[in-house]
Amino acid sequence: MILNILWMILLGLIVGWIAKTIVPGSAQLGWVSTGLLGIAGGWVGGTLGSLVFSPHHFDITPPIKHSFLGALVGAVILLLIYKSVAGRGTKV
């Protein structure tokens, strides 16, 4: 149980860092935010993967069996959404 959590945090940090290097522009995210981006990206990528590819088992709980590529795609999607929302500043 503890090893699974540590592995998820490590994978989240790696995936979040790679997603930050793929998406153009500078993302001002620290270590914790990068890890959370990767973990949330794994959830988004796993959920999208379970919807797109068969068998279609949609569940509310985060998918545990997600691939590295799915986590990376999900993290890039989340980072692009974050940049589009955070980039909306009031320009005078």
BELCORQUI-V295388 format. One record per pair of residues at least 6 apart in sequence whose ideal C-beta (glycine too) atoms are under 6 Angstrom apart, sorted by sequence separation. I is the first residue (numbers start at 0). GAP is how many residues later the second one is. D is the distance in Angstrom with one decimal. If there is no record, write none. Layout:
i gap d
I GAP D
I GAP D
This chain:
i gap d
19 7 5.0
49 7 5.8
49 13 5.9
16 17 5.8
45 17 3.4
15 18 3.8
15 19 5.8
42 19 4.3
45 20 3.2
15 21 4.1
44 21 5.9
48 21 4.5
12 22 4.6
15 22 3.4
11 23 4.4
14 23 3.6
41 24 5.1
45 24 5.5
44 25 3.4
8 26 5.8
11 26 3.3
14 26 5.7
44 26 4.9
11 27 3.8
44 28 4.8
41 29 3.7
44 29 2.9
40 30 5.1
43 30 3.4
40 33 3.8
40 34 2.6
37 37 5.4
40 37 5.5
36 38 5.4
39 38 5.8
21 54 5.8
14 56 4.6
18 56 3.7
22 56 4.9
14 57 5.4
18 57 4.9
15 59 5.8
14 60 5.1
18 60 5.2
